[in-house]
Amino acid sequence: MFGIVRPCQHNLCGGLFAEWMAHLCGLCVALRDEHGQAARLVTNYDGLLVSVLTEAQSPVVRHRRAAPCALRGFKGADISEAEGVRLAAAVSLILASGKLKDHIEDGDGVFRRRLVAAGAGRLADRWSAAGTGTAADLAFDPAPLVVAVQKQALLERLPGMSPLQLTGPTEDAVAAAFGHTAVLAGKAHNRATLEEAGRYFGRLAHLLDAVEDLEEDRALGAYNPLVASGTDLATARRHCDEAVSGLGLAVADLDLERRGLVKALLVKETGRAVERTFAEASKKDPRVKPNPGGLISLVCSAAACCTCGLYRPPWDEERYKSCADRCGCNCNCDCGGCDGCSGCCDCCDCCSCDC
C-alpha cells in the first residue's frame, strides 16, 4: 500500500498536508463507493500522484465533505472527488489485479493453496473489470497497464536483462497514467512532459522496491531484479539519483495551476525516499521479525492497508520507527503558518520560506 512517497505533517506544510490527506481519503472513499469495501485494499500512496497531478493542473478544485471516519478520529474531512481520484482508483485496481494474478501463476506463498488461489483469482477478475470500467468512463485506455504486467512477467524469465530493461514495463505503465491526467485537466500540452515524469517515477519505484526487498528475496531465493541483472547497490543508487533529477526537471517544465504539492511529492519526497531506502539497505533493525508468509502475512497486510498504516506487522520496519525517523525530520516546528507555501519548504526552514 504505502509506496515510496510517504509524506507526513513533519515534512509538509500544514496546507500541503491537508491537500495530501484530501486525496488519500478521496481515493479510499471512491474505491469503497464504486467498487465495495474489499477494493480499499488497493489503496496506495504512489497511486495518489495521479489524483494530485490532475488537480494541480485543473483550474477548479472539486472537494466535498466526507462523513466521520474511525481512522480520522471519527471526524469529517474535505476530500477530493475530481476525476483524478477515479483515475487513481482505476489504475490501482488494474495493477493490483495484475499483481495478484502473477502471484497466483507463480504459486507464491499462500497462493499455492488451491482454495486461496481460486478466491484470489475471482477477486483479481473483479478488480480488473472494475478498474477497466472506470477507465472507460474516463476515456483512459488501460492497455499499457495490462501489457506492462504481462511484459514484466516475460522479462523476468529472460537471462541477461539490464536493470533499465527490467524497469521498462513499470515506466510505460506510470507514463500512461501520468499522461492521461493532462487530458482530464484539459491541458494536453502537458502530456509529453507528464509521460516523461511518469517514466522516471516508474523507474524509481521499481528500483527502490528491489532495494527494499533485496535481503529478503536473497534469503527466500525469490526473484529480485538487482540480483537477476547483477546490479550492485552503487549502480542502483546512481540510477535512482538520475531519476530524481529527471523528475525535478520535468516538474519544472509543467504548466500547473498549483505547484506546491506536486513539487513536494515528486521532487522532495522522492529524494527522501532514495536516502531512506539506501540507508536502510545498509543497516537492518534487529527488532524486525521475519515475515512468516502464508495466511498470517496476508491478513496482516490487509489490516495494515485497511487502517492506513496505523497497524503495522512485526516484520514491517516502519513499525519500529518514530514519525521523525520515517520522514527524515528531527524537529517539531510548527508549519501551520505556511499554508499558502509554494512547496519550497522543508520542515526546519518552512516557516522562513518565501511563501
C-alpha contacts under 8 A as a table, 3 or more apart, distances in Angstrom:
res1	aa1	res2	aa2	distance
1	M	41	L	7.79
1	M	42	V	6.75
1	M	43	T	5.93
1	M	44	N	4.16
1	M	45	Y	6.49
1	M	305	C	6.09
2	F	5	V	7.45
2	F	6	R	6.81
2	F	44	N	5.44
2	F	45	Y	5.21
2	F	46	D	7.31
2	F	309	G	7.83
3	G	6	R	6.98
3	G	44	N	6.47
3	G	45	Y	5.54
3	G	46	D	5.36
3	G	205	A	7.66
4	I	45	Y	7.71
4	I	46	D	6.73
4	I	205	A	6.47
4	I	208	L	7.53
4	I	270	T	7.03
4	I	273	A	5.85
5	V	45	Y	6.34
5	V	46	D	6.02
5	V	265	L	6.69
5	V	269	E	5.84
5	V	270	T	6.29
5	V	273	A	6.76
6	R	45	Y	6.94
6	R	269	E	7.23
6	R	327	C	7.39
7	P	11	N	6.70
7	P	12	L	6.81
7	P	17	F	7.77
7	P	265	L	7.50
7	P	269	E	6.80
7	P	327	C	6.76
8	C	11	N	5.90
8	C	12	L	6.21
8	C	17	F	6.81
8	C	323	C	7.84
8	C	327	C	6.82
9	Q	12	L	5.12
9	Q	13	C	6.72
9	Q	14	G	6.73
9	Q	17	F	5.86
10	H	13	C	7.72
10	H	323	C	7.84
10	H	324	A	7.00
10	H	327	C	7.08
10	H	329	C	6.49
10	H	331	C	7.84
10	H	332	N	6.98
10	H	333	C	7.85
10	H	347	C	6.01
11	N	327	C	6.72
11	N	329	C	6.75
11	N	346	D	5.82
11	N	347	C	4.79
12	L	15	G	7.92
12	L	16	L	5.82
12	L	17	F	5.39
12	L	264	A	7.42
12	L	335	C	7.77
12	L	345	C	7.59
12	L	346	D	7.20
12	L	347	C	6.97
13	C	16	L	5.37
13	C	17	F	6.11
13	C	335	C	5.03
13	C	336	G	6.35
13	C	337	G	7.98
13	C	338	C	5.80
13	C	339	D	6.19
13	C	341	C	7.29
13	C	345	C	7.27
13	C	347	C	7.55
13	C	350	C	7.01
14	G	17	F	5.26
14	G	18	A	6.25
14	G	335	C	5.77
14	G	336	G	4.79
14	G	337	G	7.53
14	G	338	C	6.67
14	G	339	D	5.43
15	G	18	A	5.16
15	G	19	E	6.34
15	G	336	G	7.35
15	G	338	C	7.06
15	G	339	D	4.02
15	G	340	G	6.59
15	G	341	C	7.77
16	L	19	E	5.00
16	L	20	W	6.22
16	L	260	G	7.11
16	L	261	L	5.78
16	L	339	D	6.81
16	L	341	C	7.95
16	L	343	G	7.85
17	F	20	W	4.97
17	F	21	M	6.23
18	A	21	M	5.14
18	A	22	A	6.21
19	E	22	A	5.07
19	E	23	H	6.56
19	E	261	L	7.57
20	W	23	H	5.30
20	W	24	L	6.32
20	W	52	V	7.81
20	W	261	L	7.53
21	M	24	L	4.89
21	M	25	C	5.96
21	M	79	I	7.52
22	A	25	C	5.41
22	A	26	G	5.81
22	A	63	H	7.96
22	A	77	A	7.46
22	A	78	D	5.96
22	A	79	I	4.07
22	A	80	S	5.36
23	H	26	G	4.90
23	H	27	L	6.10
23	H	48	L	6.54
23	H	51	S	6.62
23	H	52	V	6.91
23	H	79	I	6.26
23	H	80	S	5.38
23	H	85	V	7.07
24	L	27	L	5.36
24	L	28	C	6.39
24	L	45	Y	7.37
24	L	48	L	6.64
24	L	79	I	7.97
25	C	28	C	5.09
25	C	29	V	6.08
25	C	79	I	5.95
25	C	80	S	7.66
26	G	29	V	5.23
26	G	30	A	6.00
26	G	79	I	4.88
26	G	80	S	4.90
26	G	81	E	6.07
26	G	85	V	6.52
27	L	30	A	5.06
27	L	31	L	6.13
27	L	43	T	7.03
27	L	48	L	7.34
27	L	80	S	7.88
27	L	85	V	5.48
27	L	86	R	7.30
27	L	88	A	7.07
27	L	89	A	6.30
28	C	31	L	5.32
28	C	32	R	6.30
28	C	40	R	5.78
28	C	43	T	6.27
29	V	32	R	5.06
29	V	33	D	5.93
30	A	33	D	5.21
30	A	34	E	5.90
30	A	35	H	7.88
30	A	81	E	7.75
30	A	85	V	7.18
30	A	86	R	6.73
30	A	89	A	7.13
31	L	34	E	5.51
31	L	35	H	5.41
31	L	36	G	6.64
31	L	37	Q	7.46
31	L	39	A	5.60
31	L	40	R	5.70
31	L	43	T	8.00
31	L	89	A	6.14
32	R	35	H	5.50
32	R	36	G	4.50
32	R	37	Q	4.85
32	R	38	A	7.50
32	R	39	A	6.23
32	R	40	R	6.03
33	D	36	G	6.02
33	D	37	Q	7.88
35	H	38	A	7.78
35	H	39	A	5.89
35	H	130	A	6.71
36	G	39	A	5.66
36	G	40	R	7.61
37	Q	40	R	5.68
38	A	41	L	5.86
39	A	42	V	5.90
39	A	43	T	7.79
39	A	93	L	7.47
39	A	127	W	7.30
40	R	43	T	5.46
40	R	305	C	7.83
40	R	306	C	6.88
41	L	302	A	6.45
41	L	305	C	5.93
41	L	306	C	6.47
42	V	92	S	5.89
42	V	93	L	6.22
42	V	96	A	6.29
43	T	47	G	7.64
43	T	89	A	7.77
43	T	92	S	6.92
43	T	305	C	7.25
44	N	47	G	5.51
44	N	48	L	6.82
44	N	92	S	7.36
45	Y	48	L	5.32
45	Y	49	L	7.47
46	D	49	L	5.69
47	G	50	V	5.95
47	G	51	S	7.72
47	G	88	A	5.58
47	G	89	A	7.83
47	G	91	V	7.25
47	G	92	S	6.26
48	L	51	S	5.22
48	L	52	V	6.28
48	L	85	V	7.48
48	L	88	A	5.98
49	L	52	V	4.85
49	L	53	L	5.95
49	L	88	A	7.77
50	V	53	L	5.28
50	V	54	T	6.27
50	V	84	G	6.13
50	V	85	V	7.42
50	V	87	L	6.97
50	V	88	A	5.47
50	V	177	A	6.79
50	V	178	F	5.96
50	V	181	T	6.66
51	S	54	T	5.23
51	S	55	E	6.30
51	S	82	A	7.83
51	S	83	E	7.69
51	S	84	G	4.06
51	S	85	V	4.82
51	S	86	R	7.89
51	S	87	L	7.10
51	S	88	A	5.86
51	S	181	T	7.91
52	V	55	E	5.36
52	V	56	A	6.04
52	V	84	G	7.28
52	V	261	L	7.48
52	V	262	V	6.81
53	L	56	A	5.06
53	L	57	Q	6.41
53	L	84	G	7.68
53	L	178	F	7.47
53	L	181	T	6.43
53	L	262	V	6.68
54	T	57	Q	5.47
54	T	58	S	6.33
54	T	83	E	7.70
54	T	84	G	5.16
54	T	181	T	4.86
54	T	182	A	6.80
54	T	184	L	6.77
54	T	185	A	5.80
55	E	58	S	5.03
55	E	60	V	7.90
55	E	61	V	6.38
55	E	82	A	7.34
55	E	84	G	6.77
55	E	185	A	7.41
56	A	256	L	5.75
56	A	257	E	5.65
56	A	258	R	4.86
56	A	259	R	6.46
56	A	261	L	7.97
56	A	262	V	7.21
57	Q	182	A	7.25
57	Q	185	A	5.76
57	Q	187	K	7.18
57	Q	255	D	7.10
57	Q	256	L	4.71
57	Q	257	E	5.24
57	Q	258	R	6.89
58	S	61	V	6.77
58	S	185	A	5.00
58	S	186	G	7.50
58	S	256	L	7.84
58	S	257	E	6.50
59	P	257	E	6.29
61	V	82	A	7.57
62	R	80	S	6.08
62	R	81	E	5.93
62	R	82	A	5.52
63	H	78	D	6.08
63	H	79	I	5.27
63	H	80	S	4.42
63	H	81	E	5.52
63	H	82	A	7.28
64	R	78	D	5.43
64	R	79	I	5.55
64	R	80	S	6.58
64	R	81	E	6.76
65	R	76	G	6.81
65	R	77	A	5.62
65	R	78	D	4.56
65	R	79	I	6.28
66	A	76	G	5.45
66	A	77	A	5.30
66	A	78	D	6.07
66	A	79	I	6.42
67	A	75	K	7.35
67	A	76	G	4.89
67	A	77	A	7.10
68	P	72	R	7.19
68	P	73	G	7.81
68	P	74	F	4.61
68	P	75	K	4.29
68	P	76	G	4.06
68	P	77	A	7.27
69	C	72	R	5.31
69	C	73	G	6.57
69	C	74	F	4.58
69	C	75	K	5.94
69	C	76	G	6.66
70	A	73	G	5.10
70	A	74	F	4.59
70	A	75	K	7.57
71	L	74	F	6.91
71	L	307	T	6.62
71	L	308	C	7.51
72	R	75	K	5.51
72	R	76	G	7.49
80	S	85	V	6.93
81	E	84	G	7.86
81	E	85	V	6.19
81	E	86	R	7.88
82	A	85	V	5.73
82	A	86	R	7.25
83	E	86	R	5.16
83	E	87	L	6.28
83	E	138	L	7.54
83	E	184	L	7.01
84	G	87	L	4.99
84	G	88	A	6.14
84	G	181	T	6.84
84	G	184	L	7.35
85	V	88	A	5.04
85	V	89	A	6.22
86	R	89	A	4.92
86	R	90	A	6.18
86	R	134	T	6.98
87	L	90	A	5.04
87	L	91	V	6.14
87	L	134	T	7.37
87	L	135	A	6.58
87	L	138	L	7.18
87	L	177	A	7.94
88	A	91	V	5.22
88	A	92	S	6.04
89	A	92	S	5.15
89	A	93	L	6.11
89	A	131	G	7.07
90	A	93	L	5.24
90	A	94	I	6.19
90	A	130	A	7.37
90	A	131	G	4.10
90	A	132	T	6.69
90	A	134	T	5.72
90	A	135	A	5.72
91	V	94	I	5.32
91	V	95	L	6.12
91	V	131	G	6.68
91	V	135	A	7.87
91	V	142	P	7.87
91	V	145	L	7.72
91	V	177	A	7.20
92	S	95	L	5.40
92	S	96	A	5.92
92	S	131	G	7.68
93	L	96	A	5.17
93	L	97	S	6.03
93	L	127	W	5.32
93	L	128	S	6.27
93	L	130	A	7.24
93	L	131	G	5.12
94	I	97	S	5.15
94	I	98	G	6.32
94	I	127	W	6.48
94	I	128	S	5.01
94	I	131	G	5.31
94	I	132	T	7.02
94	I	142	P	7.86
94	I	145	L	7.16
94	I	146	V	7.25
95	L	98	G	5.07
95	L	99	K	6.18
95	L	145	L	6.71
95	L	146	V	7.45
95	L	149	V	7.40
96	A	99	K	5.10
96	A	100	L	6.07
96	A	124	A	7.54
96	A	127	W	7.65
97	S	100	L	5.13
97	S	101	K	6.21
97	S	123	L	7.78
97	S	124	A	4.41
97	S	125	D	6.87
97	S	127	W	5.75
97	S	128	S	5.58
98	G	101	K	5.17
98	G	102	D	6.20
98	G	124	A	7.27
98	G	128	S	7.81
98	G	146	V	7.05
98	G	149	V	5.91
98	G	150	Q	7.97
99	K	102	D	5.02
99	K	103	H	6.35
99	K	149	V	7.22
100	L	103	H	5.18
100	L	104	I	6.35
100	L	120	A	7.06
100	L	121	G	7.53
100	L	124	A	6.20
101	K	104	I	5.02
101	K	105	E	6.13
101	K	120	A	7.86
101	K	121	G	6.50
101	K	124	A	6.53
102	D	105	E	5.09
102	D	106	D	6.15
102	D	153	A	7.57
103	H	106	D	5.20
103	H	107	G	5.90
103	H	108	D	5.33
103	H	111	F	6.73
104	I	107	G	5.03
104	I	108	D	6.63
104	I	111	F	5.46
104	I	112	R	7.34
104	I	117	A	5.82
104	I	120	A	7.66
104	I	121	G	7.36
107	G	110	V	7.70
107	G	111	F	5.19
107	G	112	R	4.57
108	D	111	F	5.37
108	D	112	R	6.17
109	G	112	R	6.02
109	G	293	G	6.15
109	G	294	G	5.39
110	V	113	R	5.94
110	V	116	V	6.97
110	V	293	G	7.11
110	V	294	G	4.24
110	V	295	L	5.95
111	F	114	R	7.22
111	F	116	V	5.77
111	F	117	A	4.95
111	F	120	A	7.99
111	F	294	G	7.96
112	R	116	V	7.62
112	R	117	A	6.75
113	R	116	V	5.37
113	R	117	A	6.03
114	R	117	A	5.06
114	R	118	A	6.01
115	L	118	A	5.11
115	L	119	G	6.22
116	V	119	G	5.20
116	V	120	A	5.99
117	A	120	A	5.06
117	A	121	G	5.92
118	A	121	G	5.07
118	A	122	R	6.42
119	G	122	R	5.27
119	G	123	L	6.32
120	A	123	L	4.99
120	A	124	A	6.03
121	G	124	A	5.04
121	G	125	D	6.21
122	R	125	D	5.12
122	R	126	R	6.21
123	L	126	R	5.03
123	L	127	W	6.16
124	A	127	W	5.11
124	A	128	S	6.05
125	D	128	S	5.07
125	D	129	A	6.17
126	R	129	A	5.25
126	R	130	A	6.11
127	W	130	A	5.05
127	W	131	G	5.97
128	S	131	G	5.22
128	S	132	T	6.00
129	A	132	T	5.16
129	A	133	G	6.05
130	A	133	G	5.16
130	A	134	T	6.32
131	G	134	T	5.24
131	G	135	A	6.07
132	T	135	A	4.99
132	T	136	A	6.16
132	T	142	P	6.58
133	G	136	A	5.18
133	G	137	D	6.47
134	T	137	D	5.09
134	T	138	L	6.53
135	A	138	L	5.13
135	A	139	A	6.19
135	A	140	F	4.94
135	A	141	D	6.72
135	A	142	P	6.61
136	A	139	A	4.92
136	A	140	F	5.79
136	A	141	D	7.02
137	D	140	F	7.65
138	L	184	L	7.73
140	F	180	H	6.86
141	D	144	P	7.35
142	P	145	L	5.48
142	P	146	V	6.48
143	A	146	V	5.12
143	A	147	V	5.91
144	P	147	V	5.14
144	P	148	A	5.89
144	P	172	D	6.77
144	P	173	A	5.51
144	P	176	A	6.68
145	L	148	A	5.06
145	L	149	V	6.51
145	L	172	D	7.78
145	L	173	A	4.82
145	L	174	V	8.00
145	L	176	A	7.79
146	V	149	V	5.43
146	V	150	Q	6.52
147	V	150	Q	5.10
147	V	151	K	5.86
147	V	169	P	7.86
148	A	151	K	5.10
148	A	152	Q	5.91
148	A	169	P	4.51
148	A	170	T	6.31
148	A	172	D	6.95
148	A	173	A	6.02
149	V	152	Q	5.22
149	V	153	A	6.52
149	V	169	P	7.16
149	V	170	T	8.00
150	Q	153	A	5.37
150	Q	154	L	6.57
151	K	154	L	5.07
151	K	155	L	6.16
151	K	169	P	6.46
152	Q	155	L	5.19
152	Q	156	E	6.23
152	Q	166	L	7.11
152	Q	169	P	5.90
152	Q	170	T	7.82
153	A	156	E	5.32
153	A	157	R	6.82
154	L	157	R	5.39
154	L	158	L	6.90
155	L	158	L	5.26
155	L	161	M	7.49
155	L	166	L	6.53
156	E	159	P	7.82
156	E	166	L	7.35
156	E	223	Y	7.95
156	E	225	P	7.73
158	L	161	M	6.79
159	P	228	A	7.62
160	G	228	A	7.75
160	G	229	S	6.37
161	M	165	Q	6.12
161	M	166	L	6.54
161	M	228	A	7.53
161	M	229	S	5.63
162	S	165	Q	5.19
162	S	166	L	6.41
162	S	229	S	5.35
163	P	166	L	5.12
163	P	167	T	6.34
163	P	225	P	6.65
163	P	226	L	6.77
163	P	229	S	5.84
163	P	231	T	7.01
164	L	167	T	5.02
164	L	168	G	6.15
164	L	203	R	7.52
165	Q	168	G	5.18
166	L	169	P	7.15
166	L	225	P	6.89
167	T	170	T	5.51
167	T	171	E	6.22
167	T	202	G	7.31
167	T	203	R	5.47
167	T	206	H	6.10
167	T	207	L	7.44
168	G	171	E	5.04
168	G	172	D	6.25
168	G	203	R	7.33
169	P	172	D	5.12
169	P	173	A	6.26
170	T	173	A	5.18
170	T	174	V	6.25
170	T	199	R	7.69
170	T	202	G	5.23
170	T	203	R	6.76
170	T	206	H	6.95
171	E	174	V	5.40
171	E	175	A	5.99
171	E	198	G	6.43
171	E	199	R	4.10
171	E	200	Y	6.83
171	E	201	F	7.18
171	E	202	G	4.28
171	E	203	R	5.59
172	D	175	A	5.06
172	D	176	A	6.25
172	D	198	G	7.70
172	D	199	R	6.23
172	D	202	G	7.67
173	A	176	A	5.32
173	A	177	A	6.50
173	A	202	G	7.67
174	V	177	A	5.13
174	V	178	F	6.02
174	V	195	E	7.63
174	V	198	G	4.87
174	V	199	R	6.25
174	V	201	F	7.33
174	V	202	G	5.63
175	A	178	F	5.21
175	A	179	G	5.86
175	A	194	L	6.95
175	A	195	E	4.13
175	A	196	E	6.53
175	A	197	A	7.03
175	A	198	G	3.97
175	A	199	R	5.18
175	A	202	G	7.62
176	A	179	G	5.18
176	A	180	H	6.29
176	A	195	E	6.36
176	A	198	G	7.49
177	A	180	H	5.41
177	A	181	T	6.92
177	A	195	E	7.97
177	A	198	G	7.61
178	F	181	T	5.55
178	F	182	A	7.67
178	F	191	R	7.87
178	F	194	L	5.52
178	F	195	E	5.84
178	F	197	A	7.62
178	F	198	G	5.62
179	G	182	A	5.80
179	G	183	V	7.42
179	G	190	N	7.69
179	G	191	R	4.71
179	G	192	A	6.78
179	G	193	T	7.83
179	G	194	L	5.04
179	G	195	E	4.84
179	G	198	G	7.59
180	H	183	V	5.08
180	H	184	L	6.45
180	H	191	R	7.01
181	T	184	L	5.08
181	T	185	A	6.12
181	T	191	R	7.74
182	A	185	A	5.14
182	A	186	G	5.99
182	A	187	K	4.90
182	A	188	A	5.20
182	A	189	H	7.53
182	A	190	N	5.78
182	A	191	R	5.37
182	A	194	L	7.68
183	V	186	G	5.15
183	V	187	K	6.11
183	V	188	A	5.47
183	V	191	R	7.45
184	L	187	K	7.81
187	K	190	N	5.79
187	K	191	R	7.50
188	A	191	R	5.38
189	H	192	A	7.19
190	N	193	T	5.54
190	N	194	L	6.08
190	N	254	L	6.07
190	N	255	D	6.61
191	R	194	L	5.10
191	R	195	E	6.13
192	A	195	E	5.12
192	A	196	E	6.31
193	T	196	E	5.04
193	T	197	A	6.25
193	T	250	A	5.97
193	T	251	V	7.99
193	T	253	D	7.24
193	T	254	L	6.82
194	L	197	A	4.92
194	L	198	G	6.02
194	L	250	A	7.24
194	L	254	L	7.66
195	E	198	G	4.88
195	E	199	R	6.29
196	E	199	R	5.22
196	E	200	Y	6.50
196	E	250	A	6.98
197	A	200	Y	5.20
197	A	201	F	6.15
197	A	246	G	7.25
197	A	247	L	5.33
197	A	250	A	5.69
197	A	251	V	7.26
198	G	201	F	5.04
198	G	202	G	5.91
199	R	202	G	5.08
199	R	203	R	6.12
200	Y	203	R	5.19
200	Y	204	L	6.20
200	Y	243	A	4.96
200	Y	244	V	7.26
200	Y	246	G	6.53
200	Y	247	L	6.10
201	F	204	L	5.00
201	F	205	A	6.05
201	F	243	A	6.90
201	F	244	V	7.78
201	F	247	L	7.07
201	F	266	L	8.00
202	G	205	A	5.16
202	G	206	H	6.13
203	R	206	H	5.30
203	R	207	L	6.18
203	R	240	C	7.66
203	R	243	A	7.05
204	L	207	L	5.28
204	L	208	L	6.01
204	L	239	H	7.88
204	L	240	C	5.53
204	L	243	A	6.15
204	L	244	V	7.58
205	A	208	L	5.33
205	A	209	D	6.05
206	H	209	D	5.27
206	H	210	A	6.32
207	L	210	A	5.04
207	L	211	V	6.27
207	L	226	L	8.00
207	L	236	A	6.87
207	L	240	C	7.16
208	L	211	V	5.00
208	L	212	E	6.12
208	L	240	C	7.75
208	L	274	V	7.15
208	L	277	T	6.68
209	D	212	E	5.14
209	D	213	D	6.22
210	A	213	D	5.23
210	A	214	L	5.81
210	A	224	N	6.12
210	A	225	P	6.36
210	A	226	L	6.55
211	V	214	L	5.12
211	V	226	L	7.58
211	V	233	L	7.64
211	V	277	T	7.11
211	V	278	F	7.31
211	V	281	A	6.77
212	E	215	E	7.72
212	E	277	T	6.43
212	E	280	E	7.85
212	E	281	A	6.56
213	D	216	E	5.45
213	D	217	D	5.84
213	D	224	N	7.58
214	L	217	D	5.25
214	L	218	R	6.16
214	L	224	N	6.57
214	L	226	L	7.64
214	L	227	V	7.94
215	E	218	R	5.11
215	E	219	A	6.20
216	E	219	A	5.09
216	E	220	L	6.20
217	D	220	L	5.12
217	D	221	G	5.67
217	D	222	A	4.69
217	D	223	Y	6.45
217	D	224	N	6.29
218	R	221	G	5.03
218	R	222	A	6.40
218	R	224	N	7.86
219	A	222	A	7.78
223	Y	227	V	7.65
223	Y	228	A	7.15
224	N	227	V	5.42
224	N	228	A	6.07
225	P	228	A	4.95
225	P	229	S	5.94
226	L	229	S	5.33
226	L	230	G	5.84
226	L	231	T	4.84
226	L	232	D	6.92
226	L	236	A	7.85
227	V	230	G	5.04
227	V	231	T	6.35
228	A	231	T	7.83
231	T	235	T	6.32
231	T	236	A	6.62
232	D	235	T	5.52
232	D	236	A	6.32
233	L	236	A	4.94
233	L	237	R	5.96
233	L	278	F	7.98
234	A	237	R	5.07
234	A	238	R	6.31
235	T	238	R	5.06
235	T	239	H	6.38
236	A	239	H	5.19
236	A	240	C	6.24
237	R	240	C	5.01
237	R	241	D	6.11
237	R	274	V	7.69
237	R	278	F	7.53
238	R	241	D	5.17
238	R	242	E	6.20
239	H	242	E	5.17
239	H	243	A	6.25
240	C	243	A	5.02
240	C	244	V	6.30
240	C	274	V	6.89
241	D	244	V	5.16
241	D	245	S	6.23
241	D	271	G	7.83
241	D	274	V	7.55
242	E	245	S	5.08
242	E	246	G	6.13
243	A	246	G	5.01
243	A	247	L	6.11
244	V	247	L	5.05
244	V	248	G	6.32
244	V	267	V	6.63
244	V	270	T	6.52
244	V	271	G	6.31
245	S	248	G	5.19
245	S	249	L	6.50
246	G	249	L	5.21
246	G	250	A	6.19
247	L	250	A	5.09
247	L	251	V	6.09
247	L	266	L	6.66
247	L	267	V	6.51
248	G	251	V	5.26
248	G	252	A	6.24
248	G	263	K	7.82
248	G	266	L	7.28
248	G	267	V	5.43
249	L	252	A	5.16
249	L	253	D	6.52
250	A	253	D	5.24
250	A	254	L	6.65
251	V	254	L	5.34
251	V	262	V	7.66
251	V	263	K	6.88
251	V	266	L	7.68
251	V	267	V	7.94
256	L	259	R	5.85
258	R	261	L	7.60
258	R	262	V	7.97
258	R	342	S	7.93
259	R	262	V	5.52
259	R	263	K	6.08
259	R	342	S	6.36
259	R	343	G	6.99
260	G	263	K	5.44
260	G	264	A	6.16
260	G	341	C	6.71
260	G	342	S	4.33
260	G	343	G	3.84
260	G	344	C	7.43
261	L	264	A	4.95
261	L	265	L	6.06
261	L	342	S	7.92
261	L	343	G	6.17
262	V	265	L	5.32
262	V	266	L	5.79
262	V	267	V	7.76
262	V	343	G	7.96
263	K	266	L	5.43
263	K	267	V	5.27
263	K	268	K	6.78
263	K	343	G	5.96
263	K	344	C	7.96
264	A	267	V	5.82
264	A	268	K	5.07
264	A	269	E	6.15
264	A	343	G	5.48
264	A	344	C	7.57
265	L	268	K	5.86
265	L	269	E	4.80
265	L	270	T	6.61
266	L	269	E	6.17
266	L	270	T	5.71
267	V	270	T	5.58
267	V	271	G	6.28
268	K	271	G	5.17
268	K	272	R	6.31
269	E	272	R	4.97
269	E	273	A	6.07
270	T	273	A	4.88
270	T	274	V	6.36
271	G	274	V	5.28
271	G	275	E	6.46
272	R	275	E	5.13
272	R	276	R	5.98
272	R	327	C	7.49
272	R	328	G	7.18
273	A	276	R	5.09
273	A	277	T	5.92
274	V	277	T	5.30
274	V	278	F	6.20
275	E	278	F	5.64
275	E	279	A	6.06
276	R	279	A	5.21
276	R	280	E	6.15
276	R	326	R	7.94
276	R	328	G	7.73
277	T	280	E	5.21
277	T	281	A	6.16
278	F	281	A	4.91
278	F	282	S	6.57
279	A	282	S	5.55
279	A	283	K	6.69
280	E	283	K	5.14
280	E	284	K	6.05
281	A	284	K	6.81
284	K	288	V	7.89
285	D	288	V	5.79
285	D	317	E	7.08
286	P	289	K	7.96
287	R	320	Y	7.57
288	V	314	P	6.16
288	V	315	W	5.11
288	V	316	D	6.69
288	V	317	E	5.95
288	V	320	Y	7.81
289	K	314	P	5.53
289	K	315	W	4.49
289	K	316	D	7.86
290	P	314	P	8.00
290	P	315	W	5.50
291	N	297	S	6.85
291	N	315	W	5.36
292	P	296	I	7.11
292	P	297	S	6.30
293	G	296	I	6.53
293	G	297	S	4.84
293	G	298	L	7.35
294	G	297	S	5.58
294	G	298	L	6.46
295	L	298	L	4.98
295	L	299	V	6.07
296	I	299	V	5.25
296	I	300	C	6.13
297	S	300	C	5.18
297	S	301	S	6.05
298	L	301	S	5.17
298	L	302	A	6.26
299	V	302	A	5.12
299	V	303	A	6.21
300	C	303	A	4.94
300	C	304	A	6.16
300	C	312	R	7.59
300	C	313	P	6.12
301	S	304	A	5.12
301	S	305	C	6.27
301	S	312	R	7.93
301	S	313	P	7.53
302	A	305	C	5.08
302	A	306	C	6.08
303	A	306	C	5.18
303	A	307	T	6.14
303	A	311	Y	6.80
303	A	312	R	7.94
304	A	307	T	5.39
304	A	308	C	6.20
304	A	309	G	4.96
304	A	310	L	6.73
304	A	311	Y	5.04
304	A	312	R	5.39
304	A	313	P	7.40
305	C	308	C	5.10
305	C	309	G	6.05
306	C	309	G	7.67
307	T	310	L	5.35
307	T	311	Y	6.24
308	C	311	Y	7.74
309	G	312	R	6.09
312	R	316	D	6.18
312	R	318	E	7.34
312	R	319	R	5.50
313	P	316	D	5.53
313	P	319	R	7.02
314	P	317	E	7.68
314	P	319	R	6.79
316	D	319	R	5.68
316	D	320	Y	7.96
317	E	320	Y	5.86
317	E	321	K	7.18
318	E	321	K	5.33
318	E	326	R	7.09
321	K	324	A	7.87
321	K	325	D	5.69
321	K	326	R	6.24
322	S	325	D	5.11
322	S	326	R	6.38
323	C	326	R	5.13
323	C	327	C	6.30
324	A	327	C	5.39
324	A	328	G	5.72
324	A	329	C	4.90
324	A	330	N	5.69
324	A	331	C	7.56
325	D	328	G	5.23
325	D	329	C	6.67
325	D	330	N	7.51
326	R	329	C	7.97
329	C	347	C	6.67
329	C	348	C	7.92
331	C	347	C	7.33
331	C	348	C	6.62
333	C	347	C	6.81
333	C	348	C	6.43
334	D	337	G	7.44
334	D	351	C	7.64
335	C	338	C	5.75
335	C	339	D	7.82
335	C	347	C	7.22
335	C	350	C	6.32
335	C	351	C	5.94
336	G	339	D	6.12
337	G	351	C	6.60
338	C	341	C	5.08
338	C	350	C	6.89
338	C	351	C	6.22
338	C	355	C	6.68
340	G	355	C	6.25
341	C	344	C	6.92
341	C	345	C	7.38
341	C	353	C	7.78
341	C	354	D	7.50
341	C	355	C	4.35
342	S	345	C	7.95
342	S	355	C	5.89
344	C	350	C	7.52
344	C	353	C	6.75
344	C	354	D	7.63
344	C	355	C	7.78
345	C	349	D	6.21
345	C	350	C	4.25
345	C	351	C	7.79
345	C	353	C	6.05
346	D	349	D	5.53
346	D	350	C	5.18
347	C	350	C	5.36
348	C	351	C	7.53
349	D	352	S	5.49
349	D	353	C	6.32
350	C	353	C	5.17
